[in-house]
Amino acid sequence: MNIVAIIVGLILSLMCLGSAVADFKKNPQIVASLTHLGVNTDRMSTLGALKLLGVVGVIIGFWVTALGVAAGIGLALYFVGAIAFHVRAKDNAKNTLPALLLFVLAVLYTLTTLAK
């Protein structure tokens, strides 16, 4: 694995971990955002768990390439869904940008993990 994949993977993991913790704690700002997007807030733990699984996969992916690639693809798909919810709700760019950034990081991590 190359140094770029490790750096991008660490940034992606830290951002997703922070987001997952906010989901588990039911941060009022996140609850409001999900409500605005039409997401049932009962799903917050599930959304947090998916991000946490992605983090674990990315970290293990530093040693097991196939798992890292799978985690990167999974996180990219997760954030495509998040972007779709923002677009469907006609959310502003400021609120959509974090999901877009995490999508780009997930794709970049996946591509740099594949490049040996």
C-alpha positions in Angstrom: 0.0 0.0 0.0 1.3 3.4 -0.8 1.6 6.5 1.5 -1.2 8.4 -0.3 -3.7 5.6 0.4 -2.7 5.5 4.0 -3.0 9.3 4.4 -6.3 9.4 2.6 -7.5 6.4 4.5 -6.7 8.0 7.8 -8.5 11.2 6.9 -11.5 9.3 5.7 -11.5 7.1 8.8 -11.3 10.0 11.2 -14.1 11.9 9.4 -16.4 8.9 9.3 -15.6 8.0 12.9 -16.6 11.5 14.0 -19.8 11.3 11.9 -20.6 7.9 13.4 -20.1 9.1 16.9 -22.5 12.0 16.2 -25.0 9.5 14.9 -24.7 7.3 18.0 -25.0 10.3 20.4 -28.0 11.6 18.4 -26.5 15.0 18.0 -29.3 17.5 17.7 -27.8 19.1 14.6 -27.6 15.7 12.9 -31.2 14.9 14.0 -32.4 18.1 12.5 -30.5 17.5 9.3 -31.8 13.9 8.9 -35.4 15.1 9.6 -35.0 17.8 6.9 -33.8 15.1 4.5 -36.8 12.8 5.3 -34.7 10.2 7.0 -36.3 8.4 10.0 -34.2 9.3 13.0 -34.7 5.7 14.3 -32.1 4.8 11.7 -29.3 6.9 13.2 -27.7 3.9 14.9 -27.8 1.9 11.7 -26.2 4.8 9.7 -23.6 5.2 12.4 -22.9 1.4 12.4 -22.4 1.4 8.6 -19.9 4.3 8.8 -18.1 2.5 11.7 -17.9 -0.7 9.7 -16.4 1.3 6.9 -13.8 2.8 9.3 -12.8 -0.7 10.5 -12.6 -2.0 6.9 -10.4 0.9 5.9 -8.0 0.4 8.8 -7.8 -3.3 8.3 -7.4 -2.6 4.6 -4.0 -1.2 5.3 -2.9 -4.8 5.6 -5.6 -6.7 3.7 -6.0 -4.9 0.4 -9.2 -6.6 -0.7 -11.0 -5.6 2.5 -9.8 -2.0 2.1 -11.1 -1.8 -1.4 -14.5 -3.3 -0.3 -14.7 -0.8 2.5 -13.8 2.1 0.2 -16.5 1.0 -2.3 -19.0 0.6 0.5 -18.3 4.0 1.9 -18.5 5.6 -1.6 -21.9 4.0 -2.1 -23.1 5.1 1.3 -22.1 8.7 0.5 -23.7 8.5 -3.0 -26.9 7.7 -1.1 -26.3 10.6 1.2 -25.8 13.0 -1.7 -29.0 11.7 -3.3 -31.0 12.5 -0.2 -29.6 16.0 -0.1 -30.4 16.6 -3.7 -33.9 15.1 -3.4 -34.5 17.4 -0.4 -33.2 20.4 -2.5 -30.7 21.0 0.2 -28.2 23.8 -0.2 -24.6 23.2 -1.2 -23.2 24.0 2.2 -25.1 21.1 3.7 -24.4 18.7 0.8 -20.6 19.4 0.7 -19.6 17.1 3.6 -21.2 14.1 1.9 -19.6 15.1 -1.4 -16.2 15.4 0.2 -16.5 12.1 2.0 -17.6 10.5 -1.3 -14.5 11.9 -3.1 -12.2 10.7 -0.2 -13.7 7.2 -0.4 -13.2 7.0 -4.1 -9.7 8.4 -3.8 -8.9 5.9 -1.1 -10.2 3.0 -3.2 -8.3 4.0 -6.3 -5.0 4.6 -4.4 -5.4 1.3 -2.6 -5.8 -0.5 -5.9 -2.7 1.2 -7.3 0.3 -0.7 -6.2 
